[in-house]
Amino acid sequence: MYRIHFGIKDLYQFALHVWPGKPKYTEHDYPDLSGRVYIVTGAAGIGYEATRLLLGQGAKVYLAVRSDARGQECVRRLLAEFKDAAVDYFVIDLAEPATIGPGVAKFLRQETVLHGVLQNAGVMCPPRGAKTSSGLELQLGTNNVGSHVLQTYLDPILLRTAAKEPRGTVRVVWVTSSVHMFTDVRGGINWDDLAYERAAWAPLAVLYCQSKAMNIYQAHMWAKKHDADDAGVISLAVHPGNLRTSLDRHITSVYSFGFHNLCFHPPKHGAYTELYALLSPTLTPERNNGSYIVPWGATGRIRPDIEEGMKGANGERVWSWLEEQAAPYLASK
């Protein structure tokens, strides 16, 4: 049976995300990004728009894509718009963690600095029973374990860069969602049945909600685990907004008409939220590490029991589980 763990304040914030007003931090406010290097995972929708915005400010951007064909097509389109842009790609599939090390090696051969990562790629509500190549439920395996493996490969170059840059200007952005509030267990993670395989019945979307709750844990725990490095990297969880993208391609047409067409916004608005997290000078390591950013650039409210969990034993348990799942794919790191 589905259990409710959200309150009136959570529902009020959820409603605000449907119509959050006009973006206030846009390309007109961004700094010059010449000489800065970023990685954006997911080349469609928000990821593509975020890349456009970064290129427009002079940054060099690598797209992490699932195929050469996709990477070549994105680069071709971007160069048609930004003739002299520094844009490239490397091929990984977050659902196939064995591809991540070899794929990211291209980036590591070519670059000596990394100023930010947008962990934007993900999957939402695939067919029931869908799994990664390693046998994990597809959403946990892609949205959480895959992003953890990738970030672990990128940590050394990111931390080296941060040591040479102004404090707080190097960042990791973990894309979550406001639907984290709809997870049906306290703390957001159903440790007794992570894939809901033994549940008599559960809404299919609850698996997606759980993976988004775990993204919030990842943002907080990455910051906690790297505090000792004192490099001043900011790690943030970001709900980009309710957007018209291909993420909900597995959802029914009734949902698409009722929400996608009436209550959702252009992907560029989601990119504005992500780049607020990535670039805004108002965010600092001391005040904002592990924070939850909401449309179109503000600090939001994490469901209280999830926030309590991430700061306590449940946060450590999530990190240990991610490390355990990632370990087989980091042996050669």
N, C-alpha and C positions, 0 to 999 in steps of 0.2 A: 504494500500500500504506500502511495506517495505521501510523504510527510512535509509539512510546511515549516520552514525555519526563518522566513523573512517577516519583517514587520512593516508598519505603516510608513516609516521613514525610508525603508528600502523601496517600497512601491512608489513613493513620491519621487525619489531620485530616478527610478526606472521610467516614470512618466515624463520627467524633464528631459530625458535623453531622446525622446521621440521628437520634440520640438525645442532644441536647445538654443535657438536664436541664431545670430550671425557669427561666423568665425571672427575672432579678434586678433589672432596671431597668424599672419599669412605671409606670402612671399614678399610683401611690401615691408615686412619687419625683419626678415632674416638677415643675418650677417653675410658678408662675403665669405664663401667657403673654398676659395682657391687654395689648393695644396692639401685639402682634407679628403680623406678616403672613407667611404661608407660601404656597408654590405646591406642589401635589402633582399630578404627571402620572399618568394612569391612574386611572380612577374605580372599577375593580372590584377585588375581592380585597384585597391588601395596601394599595393606595392608599386604598380606602374606609375600611379599618380605621385607617390612619394618620390620615386626616382626622378620624375620630370621636375619636381620642385627643387630637388637637390642639384640636379644638373643646371637648372636655371640660375643658381647662385655660384656656379663654378666648381662644384665638388666633382670628385671622381667617384663613380658608383659601380659596384659589382652587383649584378643580379644573380641570386642563387636560383637556378631553374632545374626542371626535371628532365630536359632533353636539349640536345644541341639545336634542334629545329626551333624550339621555343626561344632559346637564347638568341639565336641569329635573327629571328623575326623581331624580337623586342629591340635589339640593338639597331637593326635597320630602321625601325619606326622612330626610335629616339634620335638617331643621327639625321633623319629627314627633318626633324624639328629643331635639333640643336647641332648644327653642322660641325662644329669643332669640339663637341662634347667628349669628355673622357669617360666612356662607358664600356663595360665588358661584362662577362658572365662566367660562371662555372656551374657544372652540372652535378647536382645531388638530388636524392629523393629521401625526404625525411622519413618516409614509410619503409625505406630500405636502408637501415643505418650503416650497412657495410659500404654503401656508396659515398658516405660523407667524408671520411678521411681522404680517399683518393681524389674526390672532387675538390675539396678545399685546398688540396696541395697546389693546385694551379694558382690560386690567389696568393698563397704563402711564398711561392717561388717568385712572384712578380712584384710583391709589395713588401715594404719594410715598416709601414705604419697602418693603423686602423683607428679611426676616430669615432666610429659608432656602428652599431648593428641594430637593424630593425628586424626582429624575429616576428615576421608578419605572416608567413605561410601557415596554412592549416587546412583541416578538413572538418566539415560539419554534417552530422547526421547521415553518414553513408548507409548502405543497406545493412540491415541487422546481421551481425556475425562477421562483418568485414574485419580483417586482421592485417597487420604488417607482415613483412617477410620473416620477422623474428617471432611471430605468433601472438603478438600483443593486440588487444582491441585497437582498432585503427586510429581512433581519435587520441587516446592516451599515447599510443606509439608514435604518432606523427606530431601532434601539437605539443607534447611534453618530452618524451624520450628523444625524439629526433632533434628537437631544438636544443636539448641539453647536450647531446653529443656534439652538435655543431659548435655550440658556444664553448665547450671545453677545448676544442681544437683552436678556437680563436682567442682564448683567454691570454696566452702568452704575448701575442703581438699587441693586443688591446692594452694590456697592463704596461708593456714597455712604452707604448705611445703616450699613455696617460702620465707616466712619470716625467715626460718632457713637455707636456702641454699645461695650460692653465687649469687649475683644479676645477673639476665639475664640468669640463667641456667634452670629455669622452664619456659616451653613454651606451647602455644596452636597453633596448625597448622590447618588452615581452607583450605581444598583443593578446589581450584577454577579451572579456565581454561582460556586459551587465547581467547576462543570464547566469553568471556564477551564483547569483542569489537564489536560483531555483534548484540547486542541488538539494537532495532529500535526506541528507544525514548531517548531523552536527559536525562542524569542521570542514564540511564540503567533500571529503574523500571517503568513499565506501570501502574501507580496508577489508571488510569481511567478504566482499564480492565486487572487486574492482571493475570487472567487465559486465556485471549484472547478469551473469550466466545462470545463477541459481534463483534469481528473482522470479516469482510467479507472474508478475507483470510490472513493467515500469515504462514510462514514456521514453521513446527512443531518444528524445532530445536530452534526457537526464545525463547520458554519457558525454554529450558535448558540454553540458553545463559543468560536469565534474572536471573535464579537461581544462576548461577555462578557469575554474577555481584553482587548479594546480598551477596554471600560468601565474596567478597572483602569488602563490607560494614561491614559485621560481624567482620572481622579481625580488621578493624580500630575502630569500635564502641566498641568492647569488651575492647580494650586497653584504649580507652577514658573513658569508664565508670568505669574502675578499676584503673585509674591514682591516685585517692584519696587514694587507699590502699597502694600505694608506696611500693609494694612488689617486683617490678622489674621483673614481668612476661612479656615475650615477646609474642605478638600475631601477627601472620603472615598469609597472604594469599599466597597460593602456587599453581602455575600451574606446575604439575609434569612433563608434556611433552606429546607428542603424542605417545601413548603406545598401545601395543597389549594386551588388556584385554577384559573381558566379558562386560565391561560397554556399548559398542556400539552394544550389541546383537540385539537391536531392529532396527538397521539401515539396509538399503538394501544391497544386495550382491554386487551391482555395487560399492557402497561406499567402502565396505570392500576390494574389489580387488584394487580399485584405490588408496586408502589411507592406509587402515589397513595393507596391505601387502607390499606396496612400500615405505611408508613414516613413518611408525611407528616403535617404538623401544621396546626392552624387558621391562617387568614390573620392573625389578630390577633397570633400569635407573631412573624410576619415583620415586622409593624408595630412590635413591641417592639424588634426589632433595628434597624430604620431610625431609630426615635426615640432609641435610645441614641446613634446616630451624630449625630443632629440636635441633641440636647439635653444629653447627659451633660456635667457640669462637669469630669469627669476627663480629657477630651480637650482638648489644647492645640495651637495652630498649630506650636509649636516641636517637639513630640514626635510629633504625629499627622497632619500634613498628608500626604496621599497614602496613608494607611494603609488596610488591608483589614480591615473589621469583619465578624465572623461571629456566628452565633446563640449565645445571644440577647443579645449585647452583649459582645464581647471582640475583641481584636486577633488576627487570624489570619495564616496563612502563605500568601504568594503563591508559586506555582511558581517556583523559583529562577531559571530562565532567563528567565522573563517579568519578574520583578523586576529582574534585571540589564538586560534590554532597555529597560524603561521609564526607567531611570536613565541610559541612554546614547543612542547614535545612533538606536536604534529608536524611542525615545520622541519624539525630534524628528521622525522620519519620520512617525509616526502623527499628530502635531499638524499637520504640513504637509499631509498628505493630507486631514485633516478640514477644515482651513482652505480648501483648494482646492475640496473638494466643496461646502462651505457658501457660498462666495463669491457664486455667482449669486443667492442668496436673501437676501443682506445688502446689496445695492446701495443700497436705499432706507433703510437703518438710520440 
